[in-house]
Amino acid sequence: MSFSLTETFSSRTLLLFLVSNLLLWENAASAPTCIKRDLDTQKSLERLVKLAAFVSNIIHMQAGEIFTEFDKQYAHGKRYNDRVPDICPTDFFETPVNKEQVLKSNPEVLLQLVYKLLYSWADPLHHLVNEISIMQGDPYSVLYKTRQMKVKIEDLTEGIKIILSKIGEKANESYPAWSGRTALQSSNEDVRCFTFYNLFRCMLKDSHRIKTFLEVLKYRIIHENNC
């Protein structure tokens, strides 16, 4: 029997590796990221950012798999893509709108954006997992993959928070509460189904942004060796 990368990859192992590597940062625990670093600190930073970017790429791939599967099983023929989309849980964030803005963003700012995007999905994903189990049809595959993705997002969120704390940055966890729970629990099956569809679409969009921000951070730290 063969398994996909997202099924065999252990995000818990990744987080443990992330934390263990952060021990190498002790000499620069509260130092700004833009100061000149010694070789060991620079190399450990490169490994951490590579790891975070790798995890984010897995999350993005899995978000794509889930959206495609849900669309095929529950949204086929319903023309959901033609409807005016509901607001996403992270639409109120100010984020770079193009590649040029991303490249000009301060690394600390990008890390905070990544954390905000990840953290803001905690509540929606919790309710997604709870509610999708009672969907009509056979939701097991979508539910299983959503649970996997939820764990990876939680692990990456904690990893980014640790990185922020080690560079003297405090992770901001003060955001407006998610307001989409009522639609997700609607007695109208079409309303519920469209809400799921929209949330999976939003997750795919945000996972792409997270992946992009971390790839830019990786490039700048490894190839530019500065901020």
Salt bridges, closest charged atoms under 4 A:
GLU46 OE1 - LYS43 NZ 3.93
GLU69 OE1 - LYS145 NZ 2.91
ASP82 OD2 - ARG79 NH2 2.71
ASP91 OD1 - LYS205 NZ 3.38
GLU100 OE2 - LYS104 NZ 3.08
ASP123 OD1 - HIS127 NE2 3.17
GLU154 OE2 - LYS150 NZ 2.65
ASP155 OD1 - ARG12 NH1 3.14
GLU173 OE2 - LYS161 NZ 2.98
GLU189 OE1 - ARG192 NH1 3.35
ASP190 OD2 - ARG83 NH2 2.85
ASP206 OD1 - ARG209 NH2 2.54
GLU215 OE1 - LYS218 NZ 3.19
GLU224 OE1 - ARG220 NE 3.84
